[in-house]
Amino acid sequence: MSESAYKFEADLALELVRVVEEAAIASARTMGEGEPDKSDRVAVQAMRKAFEQVPFAGAIVIGEGERDEAPMLYIGERVGASPPPGVDYPEVDIAVDPLEGTNLCSTGTPNSITVLAASEKGGLLHAPDCYMEKIIAGPACRGSLDLDAPVAENLKEMARCLDRRVQDLVIVVLDRPRHANLIREIRQAGARIRLIPDGDLSAGIAVAVRGSGVHAVMGAGGAPEGVITAAAIRCLHGAMVGRLVVDTPELEERIASMGIRDPKRVYSARDLAPGRSIVFASTGVTDGTLLRGVRFFGQGCRTHSLVMTMSTNKVRFVDTVHMETGPGPRGIRLY
C-alpha cells in the first residue's frame, strides 16, 4: 500500500460518508409518499450540497445523465469545496447513485440506499447508460465466473467454490421480463432464487459479504450501477464479470465516441474500477439486507452506513446519531 493511496482514502472516507448520510436523510423523509421522482430529487439536492464541504476537486464520471439534464448530478459536473488561495485539492472521479431504488423508497420497500464510489482521476470506467450483463459473487468465486458458460455450469462452479450444493445457493435476479429464460434455467439447475423489484447494486454488495444469505447476482442491470458495484467488489475482494449490452446502432456509435473499442469485451471488477485507491460509501434509506434505514426521533435521526477503502482493506459500519437540537433534560434515546 502506497502512502499516497492511504492518505487519499483516509482523508476522504468519512467525508464521503457524510455525503451519503445527508442524501439518505433527505430521501427518507419522502418514504412511502409514492413519488419516486421527488425522492430522487431531494437526494440529489442534499448530496450536491454536502459535496460543497468536501476538500477535493471532484468530477462526476457516472451520474444521472448528461449536462443538459441538470439539476441532476450530471456527467462532467464539478463538485467539492473551493480551495483556499495557494492550495490545490486532489482530483477525484466520482460515481454516484443518489438514491438507488427510488421506487423502493417511494413505497417503503427494503433495500433503498444512497451510494457513491470515488477514486483518483481515471480510476473508474466511464460507462455508457445502457444495460450490462453481470455475474457477481463472493471472494471464493474469483476467477471462476464465465458469462459465456451455461447457467447450470456457472452454478455448479459457484457451488464447488463455496463448498456447498447447487440446491443450497440463493441467486438474486431482478424481476424483469428480460430475465424469464435466466430464471427458468436457474430453477432447472436446482438453485433457489430471490427476485427483487429494484436495487441490484445493493444485492451485488450483499453477495460479497459472508452471512448475508445470498450467493450471487445474475442478469442484466444498468452499466453505470455496474461500475459502482465493481468499486465495492474490489474493496471486498469479490468476484464480478460484466459485458455491455450494445443492441442498437446509436449505442454502438456512442460507446465508440467514449473510447470503448470492443463492445463485446468481458470486464472484471478491476477493469471497471481500475483505481489504485477506492472509497465506497453507502447509507440505508429503508431497512435492507446489510443496512438499516433512517430512523427519526424527536431530536433528530439515526443512520446506518457502510464505508469501504480498498488499499487499507477496511470495511466499516458507521452508526450515526444526527442531532437537530440540543439534548433535552432526559438526554438522547436511541430507537
Buried (B, 14 or more C-beta within 10 A) or exposed (E): EEEEBBEBBBBBBBBBBBBBBBBBBBBBBBBEEEBBEBBBBBBBBBBBEBBEEBBBBBBBBBBBEEEEEEEBBBBEBEBBBEEEEEEEBBEBBBBBBBBBBBBBBBBBBBBBBBBBBBBBEEBBBBBBBBBBBBBBBBBBBBEBBEBEBEBBEBBBBBBBBBEEEBEEBBBBBBEBEEBEEBBEBBEEBBBBBBEBBBBBBBBBBBBBBEEBEBBBBBBBBBBBBBBBBBBBBBBBBBBBBBBBBBEEEEBEEBBEEEEBEEBEEBBBBEBBBBBBBBBBBBBBBBBBBBBBBBBBBEBBBBBBBBBBBBBBEBBEEBEBEBEEEEEEEEEBEEE
